[in-house]
Amino acid sequence: MERYTCPRELLPVIESALAVEGYVIEEPLQRAVGGSRVTVMTRGGAVIALHEDLARDTADINVYPADEAGRPTILKELPRLIPTPLGKRRAP
């Protein structure tokens, strides 16, 4: 799993960019609970969960890639929420 963070207002742009890359929103997996919303997008075996908390200015994005090809390119521009494990550092 990889975790990213972004300003909450960028989520519609990220959803659109993921759709261009072939990801689709799993309607039954889109949930609003309290002040949060989780949207799940899939492409093949890859899963991306977009977590939006209306009480925060940032959103969390969890990526569960099926393989290296399942890593969406749009997320490479986002900051990491948690440090990358050694040996998996991304090039600047």
BALOBA-1460 file (C-alpha; in Angstrom, 3 decimals):
// residues 92
<rec num="1" residu="m" x="0.000" y="0.000" z="0.000"/>
<rec num="2" residu="e" x="1.094" y="3.549" z="-0.713"/>
<rec num="3" residu="r" x="-0.384" y="6.558" z="1.030"/>
<rec num="4" residu="y" x="-0.547" y="10.113" z="-0.297"/>
<rec num="5" residu="t" x="-2.083" y="13.372" z="0.856"/>
<rec num="6" residu="c" x="-3.415" y="16.356" z="-1.062"/>
<rec num="7" residu="p" x="-5.536" y="19.473" z="-0.518"/>
<rec num="8" residu="r" x="-9.174" y="18.361" z="-0.251"/>
<rec num="9" residu="e" x="-10.272" y="20.663" z="-3.083"/>
<rec num="10" residu="l" x="-8.024" y="18.721" z="-5.508"/>
<rec num="11" residu="l" x="-9.980" y="15.467" z="-5.132"/>
<rec num="12" residu="p" x="-12.336" y="16.147" z="-8.086"/>
<rec num="13" residu="v" x="-9.287" y="16.800" z="-10.302"/>
<rec num="14" residu="i" x="-7.604" y="13.618" z="-9.071"/>
<rec num="15" residu="e" x="-10.773" y="11.582" z="-9.613"/>
<rec num="16" residu="s" x="-10.989" y="12.909" z="-13.183"/>
<rec num="17" residu="a" x="-7.301" y="12.191" z="-13.856"/>
<rec num="18" residu="l" x="-7.685" y="8.655" z="-12.504"/>
<rec num="19" residu="a" x="-10.723" y="8.167" z="-14.746"/>
<rec num="20" residu="v" x="-8.615" y="9.187" z="-17.746"/>
<rec num="21" residu="e" x="-6.112" y="6.488" z="-16.718"/>
<rec num="22" residu="g" x="-8.935" y="3.914" z="-16.772"/>
<rec num="23" residu="y" x="-10.009" y="3.861" z="-13.115"/>
<rec num="24" residu="v" x="-13.733" y="3.645" z="-12.394"/>
<rec num="25" residu="i" x="-15.654" y="4.573" z="-9.269"/>
<rec num="26" residu="e" x="-17.176" y="1.593" z="-7.534"/>
<rec num="27" residu="e" x="-20.578" y="3.091" z="-6.712"/>
<rec num="28" residu="p" x="-21.489" y="0.680" z="-3.924"/>
<rec num="29" residu="l" x="-18.156" y="1.475" z="-2.264"/>
<rec num="30" residu="q" x="-18.678" y="5.244" z="-2.159"/>
<rec num="31" residu="r" x="-19.778" y="6.056" z="1.375"/>
<rec num="32" residu="a" x="-20.512" y="9.183" z="3.375"/>
<rec num="33" residu="v" x="-20.258" y="8.637" z="7.122"/>
<rec num="34" residu="g" x="-20.494" y="11.575" z="9.492"/>
<rec num="35" residu="g" x="-18.256" y="14.261" z="8.039"/>
<rec num="36" residu="s" x="-16.244" y="11.874" z="5.863"/>
<rec num="37" residu="r" x="-16.567" y="10.472" z="2.379"/>
<rec num="38" residu="v" x="-14.669" y="7.516" z="0.958"/>
<rec num="39" residu="t" x="-14.598" y="6.889" z="-2.778"/>
<rec num="40" residu="v" x="-13.137" y="3.651" z="-4.105"/>
<rec num="41" residu="m" x="-11.798" y="3.530" z="-7.664"/>
<rec num="42" residu="t" x="-10.525" y="0.394" z="-9.385"/>
<rec num="43" residu="r" x="-8.689" y="-0.636" z="-12.539"/>
<rec num="44" residu="g" x="-8.047" y="-4.327" z="-12.955"/>
<rec num="45" residu="g" x="-6.695" y="-5.507" z="-9.609"/>
<rec num="46" residu="a" x="-5.569" y="-2.029" z="-8.503"/>
<rec num="47" residu="v" x="-7.652" y="-0.210" z="-5.889"/>
<rec num="48" residu="i" x="-7.505" y="3.454" z="-4.848"/>
<rec num="49" residu="a" x="-9.405" y="4.763" z="-1.822"/>
<rec num="50" residu="l" x="-9.936" y="8.536" z="-1.631"/>
<rec num="51" residu="h" x="-10.688" y="9.622" z="1.962"/>
<rec num="52" residu="e" x="-12.231" y="13.068" z="2.325"/>
<rec num="53" residu="d" x="-12.817" y="14.472" z="5.822"/>
<rec num="54" residu="l" x="-14.870" y="17.671" z="5.684"/>
<rec num="55" residu="a" x="-13.319" y="18.816" z="8.969"/>
<rec num="56" residu="r" x="-9.809" y="18.843" z="7.434"/>
<rec num="57" residu="d" x="-8.210" y="20.754" z="4.593"/>
<rec num="58" residu="t" x="-6.390" y="17.669" z="3.334"/>
<rec num="59" residu="a" x="-7.497" y="14.340" z="1.937"/>
<rec num="60" residu="d" x="-5.814" y="10.941" z="2.169"/>
<rec num="61" residu="i" x="-5.324" y="8.645" z="-0.796"/>
<rec num="62" residu="n" x="-4.500" y="4.961" z="-0.302"/>
<rec num="63" residu="v" x="-3.237" y="3.021" z="-3.305"/>
<rec num="64" residu="y" x="-3.264" y="-0.769" z="-3.457"/>
<rec num="65" residu="p" x="-1.555" y="-1.496" z="-6.793"/>
<rec num="66" residu="a" x="-1.934" y="-4.888" z="-8.424"/>
<rec num="67" residu="d" x="1.617" y="-4.512" z="-9.778"/>
<rec num="68" residu="e" x="4.053" y="-1.784" z="-10.887"/>
<rec num="69" residu="a" x="1.840" y="-1.004" z="-13.890"/>
<rec num="70" residu="g" x="-1.068" y="-0.394" z="-11.504"/>
<rec num="71" residu="r" x="0.527" y="2.712" z="-10.017"/>
<rec num="72" residu="p" x="-1.302" y="5.785" z="-11.344"/>
<rec num="73" residu="t" x="0.988" y="8.472" z="-12.748"/>
<rec num="74" residu="i" x="-1.070" y="11.408" z="-11.421"/>
<rec num="75" residu="l" x="-0.217" y="10.529" z="-7.818"/>
<rec num="76" residu="k" x="3.534" y="10.905" z="-8.398"/>
<rec num="77" residu="e" x="3.047" y="14.662" z="-8.035"/>
<rec num="78" residu="l" x="1.442" y="14.412" z="-4.585"/>
<rec num="79" residu="p" x="3.329" y="14.508" z="-1.283"/>
<rec num="80" residu="r" x="3.567" y="11.338" z="0.761"/>
<rec num="81" residu="l" x="1.597" y="11.157" z="3.978"/>
<rec num="82" residu="i" x="3.910" y="8.514" z="5.384"/>
<rec num="83" residu="p" x="7.613" y="8.014" z="4.589"/>
<rec num="84" residu="t" x="8.550" y="5.675" z="1.774"/>
<rec num="85" residu="p" x="10.248" y="2.508" z="3.032"/>
<rec num="86" residu="l" x="13.954" y="2.245" z="2.250"/>
<rec num="87" residu="g" x="14.532" y="0.723" z="-1.147"/>
<rec num="88" residu="k" x="11.286" y="2.153" z="-2.522"/>
<rec num="89" residu="r" x="12.248" y="5.798" z="-2.728"/>
<rec num="90" residu="r" x="10.916" y="7.682" z="-5.718"/>
<rec num="91" residu="a" x="13.224" y="9.732" z="-7.880"/>
<rec num="92" residu="p" x="12.752" y="13.509" z="-7.405"/>
